[in-house]
Amino acid sequence: MNLESKTIRLRLVNELDAEFILKLRMDNRYNQFLSSVTADIQAQKTWINKYKTDEENGTQFYFIIEKLDGTPCGTIRVYDLREDSFCWGSWILNEDKTRYAALESAFLIYQFGFEKLGFKKSHFDVMKGNDKVISFHKKMGAVQVNEDNDNFYFEITKESVADMRSKFDLDAKIKLKDSFSITEIKVGMTSSYTRTITDEDVKKFAEVSGDNNPIHLDEEYAKNSRFKKRIAHGLMTASFFSTIFGTKFPGKGSIYISQNVEFKRPVYLGDTVVATVLVKTVDEVKKRAVFETTCTVSGEVVTTGSAELFIP
């Protein structure tokens, strides 16, 4: 899985990172709310080798946060994997971080936990007094579920993160607004929409479209198909691009000119689809833009294509 955002990426730790990690954890600007460590580079390498073993066993994952030019600027870790939830922490960002590194790294670690590992929620603890981090998590949609003398304990669901992610439109660093004019559209801007497919969705789409193919509606029929269970209409997932274009980005006034679609994998009832559009070219004279359009489920591409829009 490619864990990369607009200004930073996550990569798995290796032994060569020992000096950077030790320097980071020994820095009094960043270690106030972390467990203490000794200034022993060999001990740090031993810890990293243990993490690599755990990584191979799928029990925990330690990442370096780095800028896209390769400059390391922090750490983040996934651990304490439970039946339906994962924990993350060891989250440090230094002075080399980018402006949006905190948001981007948080969204990327949730992407890893929810899409790569397949969890439905996340749990974590924050030391009392770490007010900025506590505020950050609450704004993200985390709910406090417990506390003790030292820590607050939080949980956050996949749906809460997806909702917050769509509001931020982080990859483009654009603020939520009603619409964008053609002069505001730039190559690389992106927006997403997330929806979990329900039985009601499929039935309504069949009613509106007139496509009553039993592969979508009849459980018994679907059991005997190559899919083994009901699947959503392919054009339902493709319609989510229209949701983005008409209501989020570019928004009001934008008009579809063309859309091509290729269906890579089936989408089943209960799947959470993430539709994403990415600006590829802009023609301000003709007031047109071309977008890459992609739908994913658990990080796997299910629908891909491109669209051209008129944007006033």
N, C-alpha and C positions, 0 to 999 in steps of 0.2 A: 504493500500500500504506500502510495506517495503522500507523505505527511508534510505538505508544503502549502503555505499561504502566500499572501501578497508580499510580505517583507521578511518572513522567517520560515524556517523549516525545523522539523524534529528528525534527529537521526539517533540510532542506538549507540550507546556508550561503548568505548573500547579502552584498552589499557593506556593508550596514548593521552587520554583525557584526564589522567590521574592528577597531574599538576594543576590543570585548570580547575578541577573540582575542589581540590584541597585549598587552593587560593581563594576560591569563592566562599567556601564554608568557613574559612578562617577570618574572613573580612567582617569586622564588627558592624559594618553598615548593613549587612545582609543576614547575619546569623542570630539575631536577637530571639527569633522564634523557632530556632532549629535545635536539634540535639547536638551536643558538643562533639568535636572530633580532635584527635591529636595530630600534631604537625609531623606525620610520618608518611612519606610518599609511598613506601613499600606497603604499608597497611592499606592505603587507599587502593593500590593496584590489586591487593588481595580481595578487597571488597568488590572491585569491578569484576574480577574473575568469577566471584560468587554470583554476581548479578548475571553474568553471561551464561552461567550454568542454569540459573533460574529462567533466563530467557529461553534457552533451548527446551526447558521443561514446560514452558508456558505458564509459569507461576508469577513472574513479575518482569517488568520491563523498565529500564532506566534510559532516559533520553537526554541528549544534549540539545539545547535550543540554540540555533545558530542563524545568523543573518544569511541572506542568499549569496553573499560573497564568501561565505565560509567562516566568518568571524564568530566564535562561540560567545554567547551572551547569557547563558543560563542553563538550568537543569530542570527536569520534571520526571516523575516516576509513577508507574502504575503497579499496584500491589494489592494484597489482601483480596484476592478474587473469590467471590462467593457465588452461590447458585445463580443469582439474578443481578448482581451488583459488583462493581469494581471500585477500588479506592485509588485516589491519586494524591500526590504530595511531593515533598522535596523540591518545591517550586521556588526557584530563585532566578531573578533577573538582575544583571549588573548594569553598569553605566553605559555599556555598549549596545544595550537593547534598542530596538526601534520604537517609534512612538506607539504603535499598536501591538507590540510584542506580547503584552499580558493577555489581551483579548484573543489574539491569533493563537497563542500557545494553548490557551484554555479550550478554544474551539477544536484545535487539532487533537488534543488529548481526549476530548469527548468523542471526536470522530473515530479515533483508534479504539476506544472502549466500546462504543455502540456499534460501529460498522464492522470493524475488524474482529473484535472479540465477541460481539453479538449480545452484549448486556443491554438490559432495559433501563437501568438506573445506575447512579454512582453515589458512593458515600465517602465522606471525608471528615476530618476534624481540623479545627483551627484553634490555636492557643488564644486564650482570653487576653485582650490587650492588643491583638493584631487587628486593629479596627479597620484599616484599609482593605485587608483581604476579606474580612467578614462582610464588609459593605459590598465588595465586588461580588462575592458569591450570592448574596441576597438579591442584588440587582440582576444576576443571571437567572434567578428563579429558584435557587436552593432554599430548602425548608429546614429549619432547625428542628431536630427530633430528640435531642437530649443534651445534657451538659454535666460536667463534674467540676471539681475545684479548679482544674487547669484548662479545660477545653470546652468548646462548643462542638456539637456533632450535627452534621448536615446530610441531607439526601437531595438529589436532583434527578428528575426523570429525563428520558430521551426526548419526550415531547416538549418539555420545558426548554431544553437546550435548542431544539430545532426551531421553536417559536422565536427565541431570542436571536438565534443566528439569522433568521430571515429578516428580522427587524434591523439588524445592524448592517446587513449587506457589506460585510467586512472586507471582502476581497477587493472591492472597488473603493473602500473608504468613503462611501457616499451616505448622506443622511436620508432618512425616510422623508419623502415628499410626494406630492400628488402626481407630478409629471416632470419630464425632462425634455427640453427642446433639442433640436438637432445639434445646436452649437455647444450643448452641455455634454453630449455623448462623446466618449473617448474610447479608443481601442484599449481593451483590457478590463473595462468595467463589467461587472457581473451582478447577477441577482438570482435568488433561489426561492423555491416554494416547496413545502413539504406536506405530504398528505398520506395517511394510512388508509388503504383501500378496504372498504367495508362491503358487506352484502348489499346494503341499501344503495351504495354508490353504483354497484354493478347493475342492479335492477333498474335504477333510475336512468342510467346511461342507455341500457337496452330499450327502455320505453321511449326515450327521446330520439334515439338514433334509428330505432326500428330493427336493430341487429339483435335478434333473439336466438342466435346460435346457442344450442344447448351446452356447448363447451363452457359458456359463461354462466349458465343458469341452472343446469341440471346436474346434481351431485352424482347420480347413478351413471349418467352418460359420461361424465368427466372421469369417473373411476376407471372406465374401460379405454380411455384415450391414452396417448403417450405422455400426457401431463399428469395423469393419475388423480387430479383434482381440478376444480374450477379455476379458470384464469380470468383476469380482467381483460376488457377490450383493449387492444393495442392503442387505439386512438384516444382512449381515455387518458392514458399517461401522456400522450402527445398534446392533449388539450391543456395540460398544465402549463405549457409554454405560453399559450394564449392568456392564461391567468396572470402570469408574470408580466407579459407585454401590455396587457390592457389595464391592470390595476396597480402594478408596482413599478416596473421599469421597462420601457420609458414612461408608461402610464397613459393618462388621458390624451386622446387625439391620435395615438399611434395606430397605424393601419397595416394589417398583414398584406404583403404582396405575394410571397411564396413561402412554402415550407416543404422541405423533403425530410423523410423519416425512414430510418432503418431499425427494425425491431430485432434486438440481439438475444433477448431471453424473455421467457414468460414472466408475467407479474401475477402473483397469487393473492387471493383475499387474505388480508392481514398484513401484507407487505407494506412497509413504509417507503414511499417513493420520494426521492429528492430530485426535483427538476431544477436545472441550472441553465441560464443563458449567459453567454460571454460575447462581448462585442469584438468582432474580427476586423471589419472595415467600416469607414464612415465617409459618406459623400455629402458634404454640406450644401453643395450646389443643387443636387437633385433631391436633397433632404431624405436620403436613404441610408440605412445601415444594415450590415449583414451580421448575423449572430450565429455562433456555434450553440447547438441545443442538445442537452444531454439529460437523461434520467438514470438514476442509480438506485439500487436496492442493496443495502448492506455493503456499499462500496463497489458493487459490480454493476457495470453499465448494462441497462436493459433497453434503452432507446437512445438513438443518436441521430444527428442530422444537422441541418442549417436552416435559417429563416432570413428573409429579407423584409424589412419594414419601411414604410413611409413614416417619417417623424416630423411633425410641423415645427 
